[in-house]
Amino acid sequence: MAVVVGIGTVKGAWFARSEDRRSWSISGPHQRGWEVTAFGRSPGGDYLLGTGSTWYGAAIHRSPDLEEWEQVVAGPAYEADGGRKLERIWSFATAGARIFAGVAEAGLFWSDDDAATWHPVDALNDHATRDRWQPGLGGLALHRIVVDPNDPERIWVAISAVGVFATADGGNTWELRNNGVEIAAPGDEDDIGYCVHCIVPDPANPDRMWRQEHRGLFRTTNGGVDWERIQEGIPGSGFGFPIVRDHHTGRLFVVPLESDEYRTPVDGNLAVYVSDDDGDHWVASARGLPTEPAYVGVLRGAMDGDGLPAAGVYFGTTGGEVYWSTDRGESWSRLPMTVPRIAAVKVLST
Amino acid sequence: MADVSVTIPTMLAALVKGERRFTVAGDDLGGVVDAVFTLHPELRVHLLDEQGAVRPHVMFFHNDTAVRSFAGAVSEGDTLTVLQAVSGG
């Protein structure tokens, strides 16, 4: 079966397909002119993508074949009298027949009818801390959703610049899970203001989770109750956006940037850093990446793995280049195209 | 009821099978806009925000007059044009 990788940019989506993960065919642009910020699959198997626009707001679209797309009319929406606006669709996650969407302004929505009609998770969207949530540079976004495959009542979400929340009862109650992480956006109280950029679990045991923060790299072994810093070997401050884990080998992948001020690779050396010991130590993996200065970043949703043997990893840059590796990140190749600024890279089928 | 010719931007037309121009009928401008959303429900979220207001960077022209509310009368053969505002450069 072909590997299909979705590439979402500020001006549309492209799809890269390969039967052998060596030669790729590329189609696009799809949803031309729209920001494509997220990809997913519905419980029934339809492809999903999230679009946004400075002019026209955000929506979910679905397709059975990546060719013909139709907009989901009853998509996520805030109440008319609430004052909140749906700005972007940032992520999808499934839990059996249920699918969740994380959005900006920060909120979580669910659907039990294969992504046709969507409903808010009120206990999170109206959390006791909600009035104090403030946006980071990238907006007030709920951008990551982790569901325990062994117990779908257990869910973690990441909201920048607020923090990680967890529920153990399917979303009826939510607790903050940020102990051990430094606050990035101080306020009058220290319960929120944690600028989490990305989280990734061990799917076999999501109590083990890794976290790319504004303030560095962290991991937890107890479901986010406690976090510890893990960035030996990482250049710069530990600032970065995506974090990916190859579930066969446990290898972790990040793309460090110099700092929150500069948001470019240290000295222009674009490199993926990998760890084979759960984040204790990190080393650069840059063979095949530009040898000339490359002052581009990689956004939080713009890196993904395919989970296949000889792990495939794919990432897109703010300069519109897509790099791929099918040897666990030992070497990298570039897709033969340059597209607009990339917000999302997602493996959609394998 | 008056038939009104509606034109929408290319990016939005792509959501409704490329139909950039179409005709709907209404008793007044509000009825025309409601008819647009009945014909193409995909468009509502892109033209109006959650509070029902015209999105800040979307322009509606009833014939040659810019409108941001839909209380006016319509006549047979009127036009309603939706434009993407150039605000912001």
Interface residues (C-beta under 8 A of the other chain):
Chain A: Q31 R32 G33 W34 S53 T54 W55 Y56 G57 A58 A59 Q71 V73 G75 A77 Y78 E79 A80 D81 G82 G83 R84 K85 L86
Chain B: T10 M11 L12 A14 L15 P41 E42 V45 H46 L47 D49 E50 Q51 G52 R55 H57 V58 Q84 A85 G88
